[in-house]
Amino acid sequence: MTSPLFDHAKRVAGSYLQPLLEAAALRGVTAQALEQAAGLPPGALEPPPESLPADVYVRLLDIGAELANDPHFGLHVGQCVKLGTYTVYGLILLSCRHFGQVFEQTMRYEQLAHDLGRSAITIDDDIAHYTWHSNYSSAHRHLADSVFAGIRVFSNWLAGITLPANQLTLTHDGGPPELREEYVKVLGDMPLFNAEANVASFNAMMLSWPVPNADVSLYPVLQQHAEQLLQQRANNAPAITQQVHDAIVASLSGGQVRLATIAEVLKLSPRTLQRKLSDAGATFQQVLDQARFALAKEYLKRQELNLVDIAFLLGYQEQSAFNHAFKEWAGINPGAWRSG
């Protein structure tokens, strides 16, 4: 089966992966089982990589739920969140004076932990509304569940008490209706499902609550470090996946593209290239498929190219192989995609 395509620009820190691995292990699912089911190379998840594509992380949530036979796997991943999950941004939250500052710093620095979505907060009269804008559709309900369960666990830990339950709305369907009591157990109340946005609403007075045991003296140092990390993200040289993608695009029309030939172009040994891709949470086949799919869509817009020509330009020896691969990627065959 053709490997899925991933957006390698969006990342998740390796530390943010830890609760997922822990929740899976508690349910008898090993990192090796997750790797195999996700089509990742052996050792891609354990030890955890420095980072991995966000698309891979979201897919691992869905795979973990399936392998563990756990309809509320996302909630249970959130329950495993710890201070280190959020990287340096977690330490910043621990140095905040009050919860209003906690939310402000979350909006600024959550990208250091992940690119899964972004936070926003608004105040309407006496009610604060925390909205999490997911970068993924509501079909991935384990993602939103893990985020809000993690926020509740971490907020309770910061406050030193069990906080009042939020009024929560979620865009997904909540899963099996007969099993939804798990939301009450983990989140303290039943959310409203199939909503327009993922929103936790609470008394705005809570924003002024102090963070007990906060070491505010560390805040300037940690903030400076976090700002440097943000700058590094902005200035990052092309990732290994982008380098491989570019080399593949330049080589495809010359015939079949293999890992060994791309490694030679990048002046790396095949083993080193494979390891670098693994560290980035990718495989050579995934990057190859991503490059082919992007090019295929461009070629299909050019009416002067027939499907045989396009298959050749993408390095396929047979048009049937291209047709099969494209249907795996897009859900329809290339002829139907072109006419649509």
C-alpha positions as CSV (number, residue, x, y, z in Angstrom):
1,M,0.0,0.0,0.0
2,T,1.3,3.5,-0.8
3,S,2.6,5.4,2.1
4,P,0.5,8.4,3.3
5,L,1.5,11.9,2.5
6,F,2.6,14.3,5.3
7,D,3.1,18.0,5.6
8,H,6.6,18.2,7.0
9,A,6.5,21.9,7.6
10,K,4.3,21.4,10.7
11,R,6.1,19.8,13.6
12,V,5.6,18.3,17.0
13,A,8.3,18.3,19.6
14,G,9.5,14.8,20.7
15,S,8.6,15.7,24.3
16,Y,5.0,16.3,23.2
17,L,4.9,12.7,21.8
18,Q,5.7,11.2,25.2
19,P,2.2,11.2,26.6
20,L,0.9,9.4,23.5
21,L,3.6,6.7,23.9
22,E,2.8,6.5,27.7
23,A,-0.9,6.2,27.2
24,A,-0.4,3.5,24.5
25,A,2.0,1.6,26.7
26,L,-0.5,1.6,29.6
27,R,-2.9,-0.1,27.2
28,G,-0.4,-2.7,26.0
29,V,0.5,-1.0,22.7
30,T,4.3,-0.7,22.2
31,A,6.2,2.0,20.3
32,Q,7.2,-0.7,17.9
33,A,3.6,-1.6,17.2
34,L,2.8,2.1,16.5
35,E,5.7,2.4,14.2
36,Q,4.7,-0.7,12.2
37,A,1.1,0.4,11.9
38,A,2.1,3.9,10.8
39,G,4.6,2.7,8.3
40,L,7.5,4.3,10.1
41,P,11.0,2.8,10.2
42,P,12.0,0.8,13.3
43,G,13.3,3.1,16.0
44,A,11.5,6.2,14.7
45,L,9.5,6.6,18.0
46,E,11.7,5.0,20.6
47,P,13.8,6.8,21.8
48,P,11.5,9.7,20.9
49,P,12.9,11.9,18.0
50,E,13.8,15.6,18.5
51,S,10.6,16.3,16.5
52,L,8.3,14.7,14.0
53,P,5.8,15.9,11.4
54,A,2.5,17.0,13.0
55,D,0.6,14.9,10.4
56,V,2.4,11.8,11.7
57,Y,1.5,12.7,15.3
58,V,-2.2,13.1,14.5
59,R,-2.1,9.8,12.6
60,L,-0.5,8.1,15.6
61,L,-3.3,9.3,17.8
62,D,-5.8,7.6,15.5
63,I,-3.7,4.5,15.2
64,G,-3.1,4.3,19.0
65,A,-6.9,4.5,19.6
66,E,-7.4,1.6,17.2
67,L,-4.6,-0.6,18.4
68,A,-5.6,0.0,22.1
69,N,-9.3,-0.5,21.3
70,D,-9.8,2.7,23.3
71,P,-12.6,5.0,22.0
72,H,-11.3,7.8,24.3
73,F,-7.6,7.4,23.6
74,G,-7.2,11.2,23.2
75,L,-8.6,11.9,26.7
76,H,-6.2,9.4,28.1
77,V,-3.2,10.9,26.3
78,G,-4.1,14.2,27.8
79,Q,-4.1,12.6,31.3
80,C,-0.5,11.7,30.8
81,V,0.7,15.3,30.2
82,K,3.5,16.5,32.5
83,L,5.6,19.7,32.8
84,G,8.2,18.5,30.4
85,T,5.5,17.8,27.7
86,Y,5.5,21.5,26.7
87,T,9.3,21.9,26.5
88,V,10.6,25.3,27.7
89,Y,7.2,26.8,27.3
90,G,6.0,24.6,30.1
91,L,8.7,26.1,32.4
92,I,7.6,29.6,31.4
93,L,4.0,28.8,32.5
94,L,5.4,27.6,35.9
95,S,7.1,31.1,36.3
96,C,3.9,33.1,35.6
97,R,2.4,35.2,38.4
98,H,-1.2,34.4,37.5
99,F,-3.4,32.5,35.1
100,G,-4.0,35.5,32.8
101,Q,-0.2,35.5,32.1
102,V,-0.3,31.7,31.6
103,F,-2.8,32.1,28.8
104,E,-0.8,35.0,27.3
105,Q,2.4,33.0,27.3
106,T,0.5,30.0,25.8
107,M,-0.6,32.0,22.8
108,R,3.0,33.2,22.3
109,Y,5.0,30.0,22.8
110,E,2.8,27.0,22.2
111,Q,4.4,26.7,18.8
112,L,7.6,25.6,20.5
113,A,5.8,22.4,21.5
114,H,3.7,21.8,18.4
115,D,2.1,23.1,15.2
116,L,-1.2,21.2,15.8
117,G,-3.3,24.4,16.3
118,R,-3.3,27.8,18.0
119,S,-4.8,29.2,21.1
120,A,-6.9,32.4,21.5
121,I,-8.7,34.0,24.5
122,T,-11.5,36.5,24.6
123,I,-13.5,38.0,27.5
124,D,-17.2,38.6,27.1
125,D,-18.6,40.4,30.2
126,D,-17.5,38.1,33.1
127,I,-16.8,35.0,31.0
128,A,-13.5,34.1,29.4
129,H,-13.5,32.0,26.3
130,Y,-10.4,30.0,25.5
131,T,-10.6,28.8,21.9
132,W,-8.3,26.2,20.4
133,H,-8.1,26.5,16.6
134,S,-7.1,23.1,15.4
135,N,-5.1,22.7,12.1
136,Y,-6.9,19.4,11.6
137,S,-10.6,18.5,10.9
138,S,-13.0,17.4,13.5
139,A,-12.6,13.9,12.1
140,H,-9.5,13.7,14.3
141,R,-11.4,13.9,17.6
142,H,-8.6,12.3,19.6
143,L,-6.5,15.4,18.9
144,A,-8.9,17.9,20.4
145,D,-9.6,15.6,23.3
146,S,-5.9,15.2,24.1
147,V,-5.4,19.0,24.0
148,F,-8.3,19.8,26.3
149,A,-7.6,16.9,28.7
150,G,-3.9,18.0,28.8
151,I,-4.9,21.6,29.5
152,R,-7.1,20.5,32.4
153,V,-4.4,18.2,33.9
154,F,-1.7,20.8,33.6
155,S,-4.0,23.7,34.9
156,N,-4.9,21.6,38.0
157,W,-1.3,21.0,38.6
158,L,-0.4,24.7,38.2
159,A,-3.2,25.7,40.5
160,G,-2.5,23.0,43.1
161,I,-6.2,22.2,43.3
162,T,-8.9,20.6,41.1
163,L,-10.3,23.6,39.2
164,P,-14.0,24.0,38.5
165,A,-15.0,22.3,35.3
166,N,-15.2,24.5,32.2
167,Q,-18.2,24.8,29.9
168,L,-16.7,23.0,26.9
169,T,-17.8,22.9,23.3
170,L,-16.1,20.6,20.8
171,T,-16.4,20.4,17.0
172,H,-16.4,16.6,16.8
173,D,-19.2,14.1,17.5
174,G,-18.0,12.8,20.8
175,G,-17.7,9.2,19.7
176,P,-20.0,6.4,20.8
177,P,-22.9,8.1,22.8
178,E,-23.0,5.2,25.3
179,L,-19.4,5.8,26.3
180,R,-19.4,9.6,26.7
181,E,-19.3,9.5,30.5
182,E,-15.5,9.3,30.2
183,Y,-15.6,13.0,29.3
184,V,-17.2,13.7,32.7
185,K,-14.6,11.6,34.4
186,V,-11.6,13.3,32.7
187,L,-12.9,16.8,32.1
188,G,-15.3,17.2,35.0
189,D,-18.4,17.9,32.8
190,M,-20.0,16.7,29.6
191,P,-19.0,18.9,26.6
192,L,-21.4,20.1,23.9
193,F,-20.5,18.2,20.7
194,N,-20.8,19.1,17.0
195,A,-20.2,22.7,17.9
196,E,-18.8,25.5,15.7
197,A,-15.6,25.8,17.6
198,N,-13.4,24.1,20.3
199,V,-14.0,26.5,23.2
200,A,-13.6,26.3,27.0
201,S,-15.6,29.0,28.8
202,F,-15.1,29.9,32.5
203,N,-15.4,32.8,35.0
204,A,-13.0,35.5,33.9
205,M,-12.1,36.1,37.6
206,M,-10.0,32.9,37.3
207,L,-7.5,34.8,35.1
208,S,-6.4,36.7,38.2
209,W,-5.8,33.6,40.3
210,P,-2.1,33.4,41.3
211,V,0.0,30.4,40.3
212,P,1.1,28.9,43.6
213,N,4.9,28.2,43.9
214,A,5.6,30.2,40.7
215,D,9.3,31.1,40.5
216,V,8.8,34.5,38.9
217,S,12.5,35.2,39.1
218,L,13.1,32.7,36.3
219,Y,10.6,34.3,33.9
220,P,13.0,36.8,32.2
221,V,15.6,34.1,31.6
222,L,13.1,31.6,30.3
223,Q,11.4,34.1,28.1
224,Q,14.7,35.2,26.5
225,H,15.5,31.5,25.8
226,A,12.0,31.0,24.3
227,E,12.4,34.0,22.1
228,Q,15.7,32.7,20.8
229,L,14.1,29.4,20.0
230,L,11.3,31.2,18.1
231,Q,13.9,33.0,16.1
232,Q,15.7,29.8,15.3
233,R,12.5,28.3,14.0
234,A,12.0,31.3,11.7
235,N,15.6,31.1,10.4
236,N,15.9,27.3,10.1
237,A,17.7,26.0,7.0
238,P,15.6,23.6,4.8
239,A,14.9,20.4,6.7
240,I,16.3,17.1,5.4
241,T,12.8,16.2,4.2
242,Q,12.8,19.4,2.0
243,Q,16.2,18.7,0.7
244,V,15.2,15.1,-0.2
245,H,11.9,16.5,-1.8
246,D,13.9,18.9,-3.9
247,A,16.4,16.3,-5.0
248,I,13.5,13.9,-6.0
249,V,11.7,16.6,-8.0
250,A,15.0,17.3,-9.9
251,S,15.5,13.5,-10.6
252,L,12.1,12.1,-11.3
253,S,11.9,12.6,-15.1
254,G,15.2,10.8,-15.4
255,G,13.7,7.5,-14.4
256,Q,13.1,5.5,-11.2
257,V,14.2,7.4,-8.1
258,R,15.8,5.4,-5.3
259,L,17.1,6.2,-1.9
260,A,20.6,5.4,-2.9
261,T,20.6,7.8,-5.9
262,I,19.2,10.6,-3.8
263,A,21.7,10.0,-1.0
264,E,24.4,10.3,-3.6
265,V,23.0,13.6,-4.8
266,L,23.0,14.9,-1.2
267,K,26.5,13.5,-0.6
268,L,25.3,11.2,2.1
269,S,25.5,7.5,2.6
270,P,22.1,5.7,2.2
271,R,22.2,4.7,5.9
272,T,22.9,8.3,7.0
273,L,20.1,9.6,4.8
274,Q,17.7,7.0,6.2
275,R,18.7,7.9,9.8
276,K,18.2,11.6,9.2
277,L,14.8,11.1,7.7
278,S,13.9,8.8,10.6
279,D,14.9,11.5,13.1
280,A,12.6,13.9,11.2
281,G,9.8,11.3,11.6
282,A,9.7,10.5,7.9
283,T,10.6,7.8,5.4
284,F,12.0,8.0,2.0
285,Q,8.8,6.6,0.5
286,Q,6.6,9.2,2.2
287,V,8.7,12.1,0.8
288,L,8.8,10.4,-2.6
289,D,5.0,10.0,-2.6
290,Q,4.5,13.6,-1.4
291,A,6.7,14.9,-4.3
292,R,5.0,12.8,-6.9
293,F,1.5,13.8,-5.7
294,A,2.3,17.5,-5.8
295,L,3.8,17.2,-9.3
296,A,1.0,15.0,-10.5
297,K,-1.6,17.7,-9.6
298,E,0.4,20.3,-11.5
299,Y,0.9,18.1,-14.6
300,L,-2.8,17.2,-14.7
301,K,-3.6,20.9,-15.1
302,R,-1.7,20.9,-18.3
303,Q,-4.1,19.5,-21.0
304,E,-1.2,18.9,-23.5
305,L,0.1,16.1,-21.2
306,N,-1.7,12.8,-21.4
307,L,-1.7,10.3,-18.5
308,V,1.1,8.2,-20.1
309,D,3.3,11.4,-20.3
310,I,2.6,12.2,-16.7
311,A,3.4,8.7,-15.5
312,F,6.7,8.9,-17.3
313,L,7.5,12.3,-15.9
314,L,6.9,11.0,-12.4
315,G,9.2,8.0,-12.9
316,Y,6.6,5.3,-13.4
317,Q,7.2,2.6,-16.0
318,E,3.5,1.8,-16.4
319,Q,0.6,4.2,-16.4
320,S,-1.4,1.7,-14.3
321,A,1.1,2.1,-11.5
322,F,0.6,5.9,-11.6
323,N,-3.2,5.5,-11.7
324,H,-3.1,3.2,-8.6
325,A,-0.8,5.5,-6.6
326,F,-2.8,8.6,-7.4
327,K,-6.1,7.0,-6.3
328,E,-4.4,6.1,-3.0
329,W,-3.4,9.8,-2.5
330,A,-6.5,11.6,-3.8
331,G,-9.3,9.0,-3.4
332,I,-10.1,9.2,-7.1
333,N,-8.2,8.3,-10.3
334,P,-6.2,11.0,-12.1
335,G,-8.7,11.2,-15.0
336,A,-11.5,11.9,-12.7
337,W,-9.4,14.5,-10.8
338,R,-8.5,16.3,-14.1
339,S,-12.1,16.4,-15.3
340,G,-13.4,17.6,-11.9
